């Protein structure tokens, strides 16, 4: 197995739940881990988008819920860290690998919070998939900003406009100086740009700029997904790298369109010079997918 195949295979394991309907009960391959980051904030790795958590003497806040089996493992592990109840579950956006465990959290969480568009897309996606019975929707939504205080930690969820979807929020733990990016960060993976759910590459570039400018060089960022090698946490340099990737993808597409190339020719481009470190674990996360969205976005004028 060469390096690329290895990354693709392990990425597949990490992300298998992301965009597929896995049997939620009796999942045998579930490997989970907790990692402390700073000042009571950490991550949980299971099956799906990285879960973030805050556990302190005054309460508990969770970000994203993966799927039912992973959520159950997360709840169990959190229970070993604290006897407090879970106050809040924040969803960074509506994709199944971030809200699929909401129903498992439902009985043990005070309230579920998300951006208003995330709640809207979650309902719409569930209607289309016919799996409304397995959803737990947000109790509380917001437009621009939502905040709460748990003990000596202030948690702020902000909306920066359309990026990965039109309903992503970025969650900042102010005192810990840790930021959960949800799927606004794919670390060294070709990102999924969900145009059908309002995503915009040009907007995504701006979101990465804004978030980076609003935080510091010491900020620890949590990423929705990352390759096993690159990981699911990092710094502002990783945000800049994804921003530059998108800028390069738009520039390449604009140049090729100006030269008269078709959508099919452009999406057949094999690599993005300077960004060969981005891998494609499966077709949904691919350079071709990104360039297709770039083409559609630029075609709008
Ligand atoms: Zn997503």
Boltz pocket constraint, residues with backbone or C-beta under 6 A from the ligand:
constraints:
  - pocket:
      binder: B
      contacts: [[A, 93], [A, 95], [A, 164], [A, 183]]
      max_distance: 6.0
